[in-house]
Structures are given as structure tokens and as C-alpha cells.
């Protein structure tokens, strides 16, 4: 989601760009691609000055690198035109940016600005439903249900915890229920086979 470089810099633009690069791409690919791109351009104005092909070369082999290069140029242009080159500190304004969905917008709010937000990815959606904490069909519906039930002070860390839990124990197929610390309280909704 957010590379170590972007997280350490606490720069909203770096966090936004690295999050966009991470979509449909593994972390071990996103980190180096982000570093290569930020060696060339650390601001929206500098990014917009790069040729599309230069952006593509810098971010390759992230998934959909050509599409993401176009999206990044459009993002930089819009940030300059509408927000004086700054990443907005507002969910709706973030959602109006090219390539930015709810997960990315919430991630930028939490990581770049320290504001409450719930980043719902496949892990958060799956686990919240599997636990019976929510009963939803989409990530957006899960976000809204969690916002309605969890206190705002709990929102920021939820994604980090559940992603790690979902990658190691509560896996999509054949979850490791035998070592799960919450198995006694889990209704295991949708679990057909477990280890």
C-alpha cells in the first residue's frame, strides 16, 4: 500500500503516488518503483514536466504501468490546477482526483495527515464479514458499516492489523483456524475448509 520511503517522508504527495503505484502490484515491486520515480520528480510540477515514457520507464514493472503513468500525469495536473500543487486534506476532494478510490483516499488521510479513516481492502472486507462483525457485499459497504460501529479512534490501525492477520492466519482459502487467536469467538462465515 504505502512504501517505506513514502511513510518515512510523511509527504502527502509521495504517499498518494506510492499508494496509486501499489494498486494491483506487490510491495516488493512498488517500493523500488516509487524510489525511481521520486528520484526524477518529487512534486506535482516536476512530475508533469516528465515525458510519459520517462514515467513509464521509472515505474515499470508495476501492474498497468502505462495506465498508471497517464493517471499520475493527470493527477499532477489536477493538483496544480485545483489545489496549488498540494494534496487535499478532504475525503471528497481526494476522491475527485484521477485514480483515487475510497481505500486510497482513506490511506492518504490516515498516513499523510494523521486523520481518522478506514482503509478497506480485500482483507478487511473478508475478515470483518467472516467474523460476523458486518454483513456486506462490497468494500465500500464494509467501510460504511465499520464507520457506523467502530469508534473513530480505532479506525487508523484497523487496516494494518487485518492485512497482516489476513496474509498469515485468516487467509482467503483454507484459513489457519487451528492457530487463530480469536477462533472461539469467530462464526467463520463463508469458511468451507480450514487448517
C-alpha positions, 0 to 999 in steps of 0.5 A: 500500500504505502512504501517505506520511503513514502511513510518515512517522508510523511509527504502527502504527495509521495504517499498518494503516488506510492499508494496509486503505484501499489494498486494491483502490484506487490510491495516488493515491486512498488517500493523500488518503483516509487524510489525511481520515480521520486528520484526524477520528480518529487512534486506535482510540477516536476512530475508533469514536466516528465515525458510519459515514457520517462514515467513509464520507464521509472515505474515499470514493472508495476501492474498497468504501468502505462495506465498508471503513468497517464493517471499520475500525469493527470493527477499532477495536473489536477493538483496544480490546477485545483489545489496549488500543487498540494494534496487535499486534506478532504475525503471528497476532494481526494476522491475527485482526483484521477485514480483515487478510490475510497481505500486510497483516499482513506490511506492518504488521510490516515498516513499523510495527515494523521486523520481518522479513516478506514482503509478497506481492502480485500482483507478487511472486507473478508475478515470483518464479514467472516467474523460476523462483525458486518454483513456486506457485499462490497468494500465500500459497504464494509467501510460504511458499516465499520464507520457506523460501529467502530469508534473513530479512534480505532479506525487508523490501525484497523487496516494494518492489523487485518492485512497482516492477520489476513496474509498469515492466519485468516487467509482467503482459502483454507484459513489457519483456524487451528492457530487463530487467536480469536477462533472461539469467538469467530462464526467463520462465515463463508469458511468451507475448509480450514487448517 
